[in-house]
Structures are given as C-alpha cells and as structure tokens.
Amino acid sequence: MTTYIKFEEVKKVLGNENWIKSFMEWYMDLKKRDNRVFLDKNDRYKVINSISEKSLDHLLSLNEMKIEEITGENSICDFFGYLFSGKFDNSLKLNTTQLRKFFDTIKMFKEKYSTDEEIKNNLGEISMLDAYIAAAKGKKNIPDLFFHILRRYISELKEDPTQENLKKFVKFLEAVVAYNKYYGGD
C-alpha cells in the first residue's frame, strides 16, 4: 500500500505548538504503517514550501541560540538533519559532501580566527561564503531551505562578528551533520 501526504494534513501538524515533535511523530507513525509514503504530487510544492517557511520562522538568531535547545530529539537540528537526509522528500536531500564542505569551511573560520577582532578584520573572507552558497544553489547542489539557513546565519555573523556567534554557527551545523548521518544521509 502507498500513502500520499496531502497539504491539509501537514498544515494541521505544523499548526501545533510543539510542531517539530508533532511532525516527526506523525511522519514516523505513517512510515511504520506504510513504508511507501510520498507527497501528493499536486500538493508537493505547497508542503515543501510550508515546511520551509515554518522552519525559517522558528529559526533562532545566533544571539538567541542556546546549544542545548537546538540539539536533542525533536530539536530544530534533528528536524533539519532528517529533512536533509532526503527521507521526507528527495527535493530536500542535501548531499553529505556539500553539507560537510560548508561545515568544514565554517569550522576552519572558527579555528583560524580566535578573537572578535580577527573575525571583524576578515569579514571579506566570511562574506565569500555567500558566493559559495549562491553557486551551490545555482548548480542545484543544495536545497533552497539549506541555502536560506546558511545565508541567514552568514548575514547575522557579518552584522555581529563575534567568536560566540561563530561558535554557535559551527555547533548548529555540526548538529545538523550528525543528525543527517543518523537518518542515513549519504
């Protein structure tokens, strides 16, 4: 038997207060009952768009971010790791090589620039990440959602270039990489 997910079902789940947990439980329950779960072809764009908008609306700024709140079961990083594994929909699949490439670059900045002053003095190098992610998006190597997440955090880092914000950005990506691997990202 094959199950097709309709937009109205997803919309209900995303309307819950603890929407990530509700979504993950709802979807995993569907998968347990029927391993062949797909987005309804007529609703596919609306579902992906709705999930992306909800995710970006609830993404904490680097200043607000607390590592213990973005990691763990049913956290935002757990959710992104699952989405980017391609298990929900192939259009959200993120090649592990691309994910690690951006993670390694951000991590290198953290190791290379150990003070707020060094980060401020090297904003041009950090700004080049915008060009790299734009190229990856243009080549369709990264999903739109990942592009918007990275662009947002790069922008925040340029506006408030501190070691603490860089550290949080690294931890965020590190958690997404880990959950992506957990869910079977290639």
Backbone as CSV, one residue per row, in Angstrom:
resi,resn,N_x,N_y,N_z,CA_x,CA_y,CA_z,C_x,C_y,C_z
1,MET,0.838,-1.187,0.000,0.000,0.000,0.000,0.881,1.247,0.000
2,THR,0.449,2.270,-0.669,1.185,3.528,-0.744,0.349,4.627,-0.112
3,THR,0.991,5.469,0.683,0.319,6.595,1.325,0.798,7.888,0.671
4,TYR,-0.152,8.736,0.321,0.174,10.038,-0.256,-0.216,11.127,0.744
5,ILE,0.729,11.962,1.091,0.504,13.022,2.066,-0.092,14.238,1.362
6,LYS,-1.174,14.740,1.923,-1.843,15.927,1.392,-1.428,17.150,2.210
7,PHE,-1.482,18.300,1.582,-1.107,19.559,2.221,-1.902,19.818,3.497
8,GLU,-3.193,19.551,3.485,-4.047,19.823,4.657,-3.589,19.034,5.880
9,GLU,-3.096,17.816,5.678,-2.594,17.016,6.798,-1.352,17.669,7.405
10,VAL,-0.451,18.081,6.548,0.793,18.711,7.014,0.474,20.038,7.700
11,LYS,-0.422,20.779,7.130,-0.809,22.075,7.688,-1.313,21.917,9.126
12,LYS,-2.121,20.876,9.374,-2.636,20.620,10.731,-1.493,20.335,11.701
13,VAL,-0.575,19.481,11.276,0.549,19.092,12.133,1.437,20.294,12.429
14,LEU,1.707,21.115,11.423,2.571,22.283,11.608,1.910,23.351,12.469
15,GLY,0.588,23.279,12.633,-0.133,24.247,13.453,-0.022,23.985,14.943
16,ASN,0.502,22.823,15.331,0.653,22.503,16.756,1.738,23.354,17.393
17,GLU,1.595,23.576,18.700,2.577,24.396,19.417,3.971,23.783,19.330
18,ASN,4.074,22.507,19.619,5.360,21.814,19.511,5.395,21.119,18.150
19,TRP,5.462,21.918,17.092,5.271,21.427,15.732,6.344,20.469,15.252
20,ILE,7.579,20.640,15.707,8.640,19.727,15.243,8.371,18.325,15.777
21,LYS,8.121,18.231,17.077,7.840,16.924,17.683,6.595,16.312,17.048
22,SER,5.549,17.107,16.877,4.308,16.607,16.268,4.562,16.099,14.856
23,PHE,5.332,16.866,14.096,5.631,16.470,12.719,6.414,15.172,12.691
24,MET,7.474,15.089,13.491,8.331,13.897,13.480,7.532,12.660,13.917
25,GLU,6.731,12.790,14.976,5.939,11.645,15.440,4.904,11.237,14.404
26,TRP,4.224,12.210,13.834,3.201,11.942,12.819,3.812,11.243,11.610
27,TYR,4.923,11.766,11.118,5.538,11.202,9.923,6.109,9.808,10.194
28,MET,6.770,9.629,11.349,7.344,8.313,11.675,6.232,7.279,11.851
29,ASP,5.093,7.705,12.389,3.955,6.800,12.524,3.445,6.372,11.142
30,LEU,3.368,7.311,10.216,2.977,6.977,8.841,3.940,5.955,8.242
31,LYS,5.239,6.177,8.457,6.263,5.286,7.898,6.177,3.881,8.503
32,LYS,5.800,3.809,9.795,5.661,2.489,10.433,4.510,1.707,9.808
33,ARG,3.415,2.419,9.532,2.233,1.766,8.964,2.431,1.418,7.496
34,ASP,3.176,2.250,6.793,3.353,2.047,5.359,4.689,2.653,4.950
35,ASN,5.626,1.812,4.584,6.961,2.293,4.251,6.990,3.122,2.966
36,ARG,5.923,3.061,2.171,5.869,3.812,0.913,5.021,5.064,1.123
37,VAL,5.648,6.110,1.646,4.961,7.369,1.924,5.542,8.438,1.009
38,PHE,4.667,9.103,0.266,5.097,10.132,-0.674,4.219,11.365,-0.525
39,LEU,4.746,12.475,-0.959,3.930,13.686,-1.009,2.997,13.586,-2.219
40,ASP,1.765,13.988,-2.027,0.822,14.040,-3.131,1.397,14.973,-4.196
41,LYS,1.432,14.525,-5.440,2.101,15.311,-6.481,1.468,16.689,-6.679
42,ASN,0.170,16.818,-6.417,-0.497,18.111,-6.569,-0.195,19.074,-5.413
43,ASP,0.192,18.502,-4.269,0.440,19.312,-3.071,1.918,19.437,-2.724
44,ARG,2.770,18.769,-3.483,4.200,18.681,-3.148,4.826,20.050,-2.907
45,TYR,4.643,20.980,-3.819,5.251,22.307,-3.684,4.731,23.016,-2.442
46,LYS,3.420,22.943,-2.193,2.837,23.618,-1.028,3.362,23.021,0.277
47,VAL,3.510,21.714,0.319,4.012,21.051,1.533,5.452,21.476,1.813
48,ILE,6.316,21.377,0.814,7.728,21.740,0.983,7.850,23.213,1.360
49,ASN,7.106,24.066,0.688,7.135,25.497,0.965,6.653,25.791,2.383
50,SER,5.605,25.134,2.804,5.049,25.339,4.142,6.040,24.914,5.228
51,ILE,6.664,23.766,5.042,7.662,23.276,5.999,8.857,24.226,6.036
52,SER,9.309,24.675,4.886,10.454,25.593,4.818,10.142,26.911,5.512
53,GLU,8.977,27.482,5.227,8.595,28.754,5.862,8.488,28.613,7.372
54,LYS,7.852,27.545,7.828,7.696,27.318,9.270,9.077,27.177,9.924
55,SER,9.964,26.432,9.277,11.317,26.223,9.813,12.076,27.537,9.920
56,LEU,12.040,28.331,8.872,12.773,29.602,8.868,12.173,30.594,9.865
57,ASP,10.851,30.566,10.033,10.195,31.445,11.009,10.613,31.120,12.440
58,HIS,10.919,29.858,12.697,11.262,29.438,14.062,12.757,29.251,14.290
59,LEU,13.533,29.634,13.323,14.983,29.537,13.453,15.460,30.660,14.368
60,LEU,16.128,30.299,15.431,16.631,31.302,16.370,17.805,32.052,15.764
61,SER,17.947,33.310,16.139,19.127,34.063,15.717,20.338,33.510,16.466
62,LEU,21.518,33.804,15.963,22.727,33.340,16.643,22.800,33.891,18.061
63,ASN,22.386,35.138,18.258,22.418,35.731,19.598,21.476,35.030,20.562
64,GLU,20.323,34.585,20.072,19.330,33.916,20.929,19.626,32.434,21.143
65,MET,20.398,31.863,20.260,20.610,30.420,20.242,21.309,29.917,21.495
66,LYS,20.749,28.828,22.035,21.387,28.089,23.127,21.564,26.673,22.601
67,ILE,22.796,26.190,22.641,23.124,24.895,22.043,22.221,23.787,22.586
68,GLU,21.957,23.804,23.888,21.131,22.744,24.487,19.689,22.767,23.965
69,GLU,19.253,23.888,23.415,17.887,23.981,22.895,17.777,23.597,21.416
70,ILE,18.875,23.627,20.697,18.806,23.313,19.259,19.245,21.891,18.954
71,THR,19.682,21.159,19.989,20.104,19.771,19.797,19.205,18.870,20.640
72,GLY,19.283,17.602,20.395,18.457,16.637,21.113,17.295,16.179,20.242
73,GLU,16.625,15.162,20.717,15.500,14.606,19.976,14.411,15.656,19.762
74,ASN,13.883,15.709,18.573,12.832,16.647,18.172,13.259,18.115,18.248
75,SER,14.544,18.350,18.126,15.059,19.727,18.088,15.077,20.203,16.636
76,ILE,15.375,21.457,16.439,15.435,22.010,15.086,16.553,21.344,14.269
77,CYS,17.672,21.031,14.904,18.774,20.367,14.185,18.417,18.923,13.838
78,ASP,17.701,18.254,14.725,17.201,16.906,14.462,16.268,16.946,13.241
79,PHE,15.387,17.914,13.232,14.423,18.100,12.142,15.142,18.366,10.818
80,PHE,16.097,19.300,10.818,16.838,19.604,9.592,17.661,18.401,9.132
81,GLY,18.271,17.699,10.074,19.036,16.504,9.717,18.167,15.488,8.995
82,TYR,16.934,15.335,9.487,16.004,14.402,8.845,15.599,14.906,7.458
83,LEU,15.190,16.168,7.385,14.770,16.708,6.084,15.880,16.600,5.051
84,PHE,17.109,16.973,5.449,18.224,16.996,4.504,18.747,15.597,4.166
85,SER,18.281,14.574,4.897,18.660,13.198,4.543,17.914,12.735,3.296
86,GLY,16.842,13.468,2.941,16.047,13.099,1.775,14.975,12.075,2.082
87,LYS,14.839,11.666,3.344,13.853,10.649,3.714,12.425,11.163,3.616
88,PHE,12.228,12.461,3.821,10.883,13.024,3.704,10.541,13.312,2.251
89,ASP,11.436,13.981,1.564,11.244,14.248,0.147,12.613,14.473,-0.486
90,ASN,12.800,13.915,-1.636,14.099,13.987,-2.313,14.507,15.423,-2.669
91,SER,13.530,16.324,-2.819,13.868,17.710,-3.167,14.588,18.422,-2.033
92,LEU,14.498,17.878,-0.815,15.185,18.461,0.332,16.516,17.771,0.632
93,LYS,16.830,16.748,-0.143,18.061,15.989,0.096,19.286,16.865,-0.121
94,LEU,20.168,16.779,0.823,21.422,17.529,0.766,22.556,16.526,0.720
95,ASN,23.336,16.614,-0.319,24.490,15.742,-0.462,25.403,15.955,0.740
96,THR,25.801,14.865,1.359,26.650,14.951,2.555,27.953,15.682,2.256
97,THR,28.466,15.519,1.056,29.696,16.216,0.678,29.495,17.728,0.745
98,GLN,28.352,18.208,0.243,28.056,19.646,0.298,27.893,20.109,1.747
99,LEU,27.176,19.330,2.542,26.961,19.678,3.947,28.289,19.774,4.684
100,ARG,29.131,18.778,4.503,30.442,18.768,5.176,31.333,19.903,4.659
101,LYS,31.228,20.216,3.377,32.042,21.277,2.793,31.767,22.612,3.494
102,PHE,30.488,22.944,3.661,30.142,24.192,4.334,30.485,24.126,5.823
103,PHE,30.230,22.986,6.437,30.567,22.817,7.853,32.064,22.981,8.059
104,ASP,32.869,22.323,7.244,34.330,22.401,7.386,34.843,23.823,7.171
105,THR,34.237,24.558,6.246,34.647,25.946,5.997,34.354,26.830,7.208
106,ILE,33.143,26.704,7.750,32.769,27.499,8.936,33.654,27.109,10.120
107,LYS,33.892,25.832,10.269,34.738,25.340,11.370,36.165,25.880,11.224
108,MET,36.661,25.930,9.982,38.003,26.462,9.725,38.084,27.929,10.152
109,PHE,37.022,28.705,9.860,36.997,30.109,10.295,37.095,30.195,11.812
110,LYS,36.364,29.338,12.497,36.374,29.354,13.969,37.780,29.070,14.505
111,GLU,38.463,28.125,13.886,39.813,27.771,14.331,40.837,28.836,13.938
112,LYS,40.637,29.442,12.785,41.574,30.428,12.249,41.472,31.779,12.967
113,TYR,40.245,32.172,13.316,40.012,33.480,13.936,39.528,33.281,15.362
114,SER,40.436,33.484,16.304,40.113,33.167,17.695,39.598,34.357,18.505
115,THR,39.615,35.548,17.923,39.109,36.712,18.663,38.059,37.444,17.823
116,ASP,37.249,38.233,18.508,36.241,39.043,17.812,36.909,39.975,16.810
117,GLU,38.045,40.533,17.190,38.773,41.475,16.314,39.235,40.782,15.025
118,GLU,39.757,39.561,15.153,40.199,38.823,13.969,39.015,38.522,13.037
119,ILE,37.884,38.204,13.620,36.688,37.937,12.809,36.280,39.210,12.069
120,LYS,36.254,40.333,12.781,35.876,41.622,12.167,36.832,41.991,11.037
121,ASN,38.108,41.726,11.225,39.112,42.075,10.226,39.093,41.157,8.999
122,ASN,38.377,40.068,9.094,38.339,39.106,7.989,36.919,38.856,7.483
123,LEU,36.084,39.862,7.581,34.698,39.723,7.126,34.609,39.451,5.624
124,GLY,35.578,39.937,4.864,35.577,39.681,3.421,35.650,38.194,3.125
125,GLU,36.475,37.499,3.865,36.607,36.056,3.674,35.308,35.341,4.061
126,ILE,34.716,35.781,5.151,33.444,35.203,5.588,32.347,35.537,4.575
127,SER,32.403,36.743,4.027,31.412,37.152,3.024,31.473,36.291,1.766
128,MET,32.624,35.741,1.471,32.759,34.881,0.288,31.877,33.639,0.396
129,LEU,31.502,33.281,1.618,30.598,32.141,1.771,29.283,32.376,1.036
130,ASP,28.831,33.647,1.008,27.617,33.973,0.260,27.766,33.554,-1.201
131,ALA,28.918,33.845,-1.770,29.165,33.475,-3.171,29.188,31.956,-3.338
132,TYR,29.800,31.268,-2.400,29.883,29.804,-2.491,28.498,29.159,-2.395
133,ILE,27.689,29.647,-1.467,26.360,29.033,-1.348,25.472,29.412,-2.528
134,ALA,25.656,30.622,-3.060,24.883,31.016,-4.246,25.249,30.120,-5.426
135,ALA,26.531,29.838,-5.584,26.970,28.951,-6.674,26.400,27.546,-6.483
136,ALA,26.449,27.049,-5.253,25.915,25.710,-4.973,24.412,25.651,-5.238
137,LYS,23.703,26.712,-4.878,22.258,26.770,-5.135,22.003,26.846,-6.642
138,GLY,22.777,27.672,-7.332,22.627,27.801,-8.783,22.857,26.486,-9.516
139,LYS,23.769,25.681,-8.995,24.044,24.368,-9.600,23.054,23.306,-9.115
140,LYS,22.152,23.725,-8.223,21.157,22.832,-7.626,21.813,21.734,-6.784
141,ASN,22.928,22.094,-6.144,23.625,21.157,-5.262,23.103,21.205,-3.834
142,ILE,22.372,22.265,-3.499,21.815,22.379,-2.155,20.334,22.780,-2.267
143,PRO,19.503,22.270,-1.349,18.090,22.658,-1.384,17.905,24.116,-0.951
144,ASP,16.813,24.715,-1.380,16.524,26.117,-1.047,16.546,26.366,0.451
145,LEU,15.973,25.444,1.224,15.915,25.638,2.674,17.318,25.768,3.265
146,PHE,18.234,24.910,2.869,19.608,24.978,3.377,20.269,26.288,2.960
147,PHE,20.035,26.692,1.733,20.554,27.970,1.237,20.095,29.130,2.133
148,HIS,18.805,29.164,2.444,18.260,30.264,3.255,18.767,30.232,4.697
149,ILE,18.966,29.046,5.240,19.516,28.923,6.594,20.937,29.474,6.621
150,LEU,21.766,29.008,5.700,23.164,29.473,5.669,23.239,30.972,5.406
151,ARG,22.473,31.450,4.463,22.507,32.871,4.136,22.115,33.717,5.351
152,ARG,21.120,33.259,6.081,20.682,33.999,7.274,21.793,34.064,8.324
153,TYR,22.412,32.915,8.589,23.444,32.902,9.627,24.727,33.605,9.183
154,ILE,25.058,33.556,7.919,26.218,34.309,7.421,25.954,35.801,7.571
155,SER,24.757,36.214,7.231,24.369,37.628,7.363,24.446,38.082,8.824
156,GLU,23.934,37.263,9.725,23.997,37.596,11.154,25.441,37.681,11.644
157,LEU,26.266,36.780,11.159,27.673,36.776,11.558,28.378,38.039,11.057
158,LYS,28.024,38.482,9.861,28.621,39.715,9.333,28.135,40.942,10.115
159,GLU,26.883,40.929,10.565,26.339,42.049,11.330,26.887,42.089,12.757
160,ASP,27.129,40.927,13.334,27.623,40.836,14.708,28.749,39.804,14.748
161,PRO,29.926,40.196,14.234,31.030,39.242,14.075,31.770,38.943,15.380
162,THR,31.212,38.016,16.150,31.846,37.643,17.417,32.230,36.167,17.405
163,GLN,33.181,35.831,18.226,33.610,34.440,18.371,32.448,33.583,18.874
164,GLU,31.632,34.141,19.760,30.480,33.409,20.302,29.486,33.055,19.189
165,ASN,29.183,34.004,18.301,28.262,33.719,17.198,28.843,32.705,16.221
166,LEU,30.130,32.815,15.961,30.789,31.857,15.076,30.742,30.456,15.689
167,LYS,30.981,30.384,16.989,30.929,29.103,17.711,29.528,28.487,17.604
168,LYS,28.492,29.294,17.765,27.116,28.792,17.685,26.784,28.311,16.271
169,PHE,27.265,29.035,15.279,27.051,28.638,13.886,27.698,27.280,13.622
170,VAL,28.922,27.096,14.116,29.633,25.821,13.963,28.856,24.702,14.646
171,LYS,28.407,24.937,15.880,27.673,23.911,16.634,26.352,23.550,15.947
172,PHE,25.681,24.569,15.410,24.434,24.334,14.680,24.690,23.388,13.498
173,LEU,25.680,23.728,12.673,25.984,22.886,11.509,26.490,21.503,11.919
174,GLU,27.270,21.457,12.983,27.777,20.181,13.476,26.618,19.258,13.865
175,ALA,25.612,19.809,14.535,24.447,19.015,14.933,23.651,18.567,13.710
176,VAL,23.484,19.436,12.728,22.761,19.058,11.502,23.508,17.937,10.780
177,VAL,24.828,18.034,10.693,25.647,16.978,10.070,25.437,15.649,10.806
178,ALA,25.480,15.702,12.136,25.338,14.479,12.943,23.957,13.841,12.749
179,TYR,22.898,14.637,12.823,21.552,14.094,12.639,21.332,13.618,11.203
180,ASN,21.903,14.308,10.253,21.802,13.888,8.860,22.391,12.490,8.700
181,LYS,23.530,12.287,9.306,24.196,10.969,9.253,23.328,9.920,9.959
182,TYR,22.782,10.291,11.111,21.924,9.382,11.892,20.746,8.888,11.052
183,TYR,20.147,9.805,10.276,18.983,9.449,9.470,19.336,8.833,8.116
184,GLY,20.617,8.600,7.883,21.012,7.894,6.673,21.355,8.770,5.492
185,GLY,21.688,10.050,5.773,22.158,10.905,4.684,23.393,10.268,4.075
186,ASP,23.524,10.373,2.738,24.640,9.678,2.072,25.981,10.262,2.382
